[in-house]
Amino acid sequence: MRRSWLTALAVLALVAPRTGAAAAGDGPALSVPESRLAASLACPARFETDRDPVLLVHGTATNSHDSWSENYLRVLPALRFSVCTVDLPDRSLSDIQVATEYVVHAVRTMAAAAGRQVDVIGHSQGTLEMRWALRWWPDIRSHVDDAISLAGPHHGASGADQFCPMDSCPPAVHQMRPPARFLTALNRDDETPGDVDHTSVFSANDELVQPPRSAMLDGAVNVLIQDLCPGRPVHHGALLYDSVVFALVLDALSNRGPADLSRFDPTTCHQTWMPGVAEPFTTNVILYGPAFLAVTVHDKVSEEPQLAPYAR
């Protein structure tokens, strides 16, 4: 069940006296009003004290409910993980640089409320907001333990071109088309900065993030699903429900360091969906239907947004 944004405001109010000057953190000042940032974050009323809270970051043209409500948002709390979601503005179709500020605020708020580091799971474009935050806001690196990427278009997605007829598409889609200036700035020098454990899981069958090596990150544990389970068909949206993906995610969340393939149980390849969910009819209907409509009706631009001054 989707939680009210009032929960996030309550959490923020409870931790405000504790954060002080640290709330501003390092890196660029946030341009989005505090009230809007707070309204985007939904958290449980209390955090478990013995494990890191988890932030779920959705992808392009979706929201937290469409992406997470029938999978990780249902299963992880049953395993005693405290899970928060953030709704990125404009269904993640506008400037990724601005959307990242919502993730920066979410991580800072959660770390202050829980008194411990945060694990971040991003799907698709949500992995780029996660990485942009770690790239340009140094304090976020100290607040994040695990950064887990599912189907991340880290070096561009050739599938973005299908949404850009005549080079006209929403701003965020431009930023995922190689060789976008955004991607060049994101991957310059160090793809996994700070003492953060990175795990990137991706599929050879992903219809949007192609070629598959685009999802690989220097300094991360990179896992091609078909290397573990040869011939396994996992499309872009199915990474949100797949049992093999979930086993890798749970391994990273439950142990020190990133996912460790030596702990992977090969019998997981015989399971289709993650435990606790039925066959995800919603993968194609609730996720792809509204996403396609959102991209179709969104205002189009002919080029990607300018890089923010801090990233030039």
N, C-alpha and C positions, 0 to 999 in steps of 0.2 A: 504494500500500500504506500502511495506517495505521501511523504511527510510535508507538513506545512513549512514555509519559509520562516514562520514565527519561531520554529525550533532553533533555526540558525541565529536569529536575533537574540534569543534567550541565552544561547551559548556565548555569543559575543559579549553580551552584557555581563555575564558571570566572570569572564576572563579579562575584561577590560582593565580592572585595577591591577592585575598581575602583569600585564604586558608592558605598560609604560612606554619608554622611548623605544624599546625593542620592537614594538608593533610596527614602526616605520621600516625597520630592517635596513638592508643594504640594497643598492641598485637604484634604478630610476624611480622617481615618485610616481604613484599610481594616479592615472588621469580620470578613472571612473569614480563617481561619488561613492563614499563609504556605504550609504544606505542601499545602493544598487548592488554592490558587492555582497553585502550581508544577506540581501534577499535571495541571492542566487544559491546560497549554501543551505543544504538540508542535512541535519545530523540527528542521531538519537539523543534522547534526553540526558543520558549519561554515557560515559566512556568506560569500557572495560579497563581495568588497571594493570593487567598482566600481559597485554600485547598491544602492538602498535595499531592505531586506528587506520582505516583504509579509505582513501579518496578515489572515487570512480569518475573518470573524465570521458564524456561521450564524444562521438565523432561528428562528421559533417552532416548538416541538414537534419539532425536528430535532436533529442533532448535526453535528460537523464532517465525519464520514465520509459521512453521508447527503447533505449539501449539496454538498461540495466534491471528493470523491475522484475523480469521473469527469469533472471539468472543469478548474477552475483549479488544483487540486492536482496534476493530471497535466500540464497544458500549460505553466504558468509555469516550473516547474523546468527543463523542456526548453529554455526560452529564457534560462536562467541567472539566474532570479530565485530568491532564497532565500525560501521560503514557510513560514510557521508557521500553525498553526491553534489555536484555543482552543475547548474544549468548555464551554459555559455550563451552569450547574447546572440539574438538573431539566428538561432539554430545553427550556430557555428559557421555561418555563411559570410560574415563580414571579416574584417582584418584580424588575422590570427594574433597579431601583436597586442591588440586591445583585449581579445578574449583571454589571453594569457594572464592578464591582471586579475581575473576572477580566480584562476588557479593559485596565483601568488597569495592572494588574500585568504583563500580556503586553507592552504597549507599552514600559513601563519596562525590562523584562528584555531585550527584543529590541534596544532602542536602546543599552543598555549593552554587550551582547554584540557588536553590529555596529559600534559606534562611529560611528553615523550615524543619520539620521532613519528613520522607519518609514512605509510606505504601508499604509493600512487599507482593506480592501474589506468592506463589510457587505451582506448580503442581507436584505430584509424587516425583521423586528424587529432583526436585527443592526446595522442602521444607527442604531437608537435608542441601543443601548449605546455605539456609537462616538461619537455626538453627546453623550450624557450625560457621558461621560468628558471630552470637550473642554469641555463647559459648566462642570463643577464642579471639575475637577482642572487648574488652570492650567499646571502643568509638562508635562502631556501635549501641550499645543499646541506647545511647543518641540520635542517628540519626533516629531511627525507632520508629514510633508510633504504627502501627498495623502490626503484622506478621500473615498472613492468609494462612492456609495450606489446600490444596485440595488433598485428596487421598495421604496423606503423609505416607511413610513406616517407621515411626519413630522407631519402635521396630522390624523392619525386615519385609520382604515380602516373604511368602512361594512361591509366583509366580516366584521369582528370580531363583528358582532351575530349572525351566523348560528351562532356558537359560544356564545352567551349566552342560551339559552332561559330565560324567566322571570328575566332579569337574573342568571343564575347561570353563572359560567364561571371558568377559571383566572385567577389574579391578573394575569398579564402581558397577557392578552386584555383585561381591563378597562382596563388602562393605555393600550391602543391605540384605545379607543372614544372618539370625540369627544363631548363636550368634557372629557376626563379631566384631572384636576388635574396628572397627570404631564406630559401634552403641553403644558398651559399653562405650566408651569414651564420645560420644555425650550425652548419657543419665545419666552419672554419676552425682550425687549430686543434680543438679537442672536442670530440663528439660526446664524451661522457665525463664532464668536469666534476671535480669534487670527489669526496669519499662516499659515493652513492653506488649501491649495487644495482646494476642494470641487467635486465633479462628481456630479450626481444624474441617473440614467438611469431612465426609467420607461416604461410602456406603457399605451396607451388600452384594451387588451384584458385588462389585469390584473383577474382576477376577485375579488381580495381588496382591493387598494388602490384604492378608488374614493371620490370622484372622482379622476381622474388628477392633478389639480393639488395633491392632498394631498402628493405626493412632491416638490413644488418647494420650494426653499430660497432665502431672500433671501441674496444674496452668493455663490451657487453658479452654475456653468454647469449649467443645467437642460436636459435633452435628452429630448423625447418621441420615441420610436423612430419613430412614424408620421410625424413631420415630416421625417425623413430618408428613410424608405422607406414611402410612402403605402400603406395597406391591409395592412401586414405584421402577421400575427397572432402575438402573443407573450404567452403567459399568465404567471402569477406565477412558477411554477417554471422556465419556459423562459428567463427572463432569465439563469439560471445557465449556459446552453449556447449562447445565441443569438450568431451571428457578428457582428451589428451592435453588440451590447452589448460583446462582447469587443474589437472594434476600438476602441471609445471608451475602454474600460478600459486597453488596451495603450497608447493614445496618451497618456493621463494619466500612466501609469507611466513612460513612456519619454522624456517631455519636461518641461521646466520649465512650471509652471503646471497648471491643470486641462485637461481634454480641450478640444481646439480643433477646432471643426466645419469650419474651412477646410481641415483636413488629412484630412477623411473622404473615402474613396474610394467613390463611389456604386455601383461594381460590387459592393461588399460586400453590397448589398441582394439580389443574386442568389444568395448563399450562405445556407444555412439554419443550419447549426451551426458553431460555432467550429472552427478547424483543430485536428486532432489528436484529435477525438472522433467516434465513430460516432453514429448516431441514438440519442438518449438515452432509451431505453425506461425507464431508471431515474427519469427526471423524474416519471413518474406512479406508478410502482410502489414504488421504494425511498424516494423522498422523501415522497409524499403518503400512502402506506399507513400506515407507522409514525407519521407526524405526526397523522393523523386518529385513530388508535387512542390515541395519547398524550393528545390533547385529551379524548377520550371518557372515559377512565378516570381522569383527573387529578381531584384534589379540587377542588370548586368553591366559590367565595365569592360573596357578593352585592354586593360593592363593591370598588373598587380599593384597594391598600395605601395607608396614610398616607404623605404626603411625608416624606422624611428632613428633620431639622431644618435642614440646610445649604441645602435647596432651598425653604424656606418664605419 
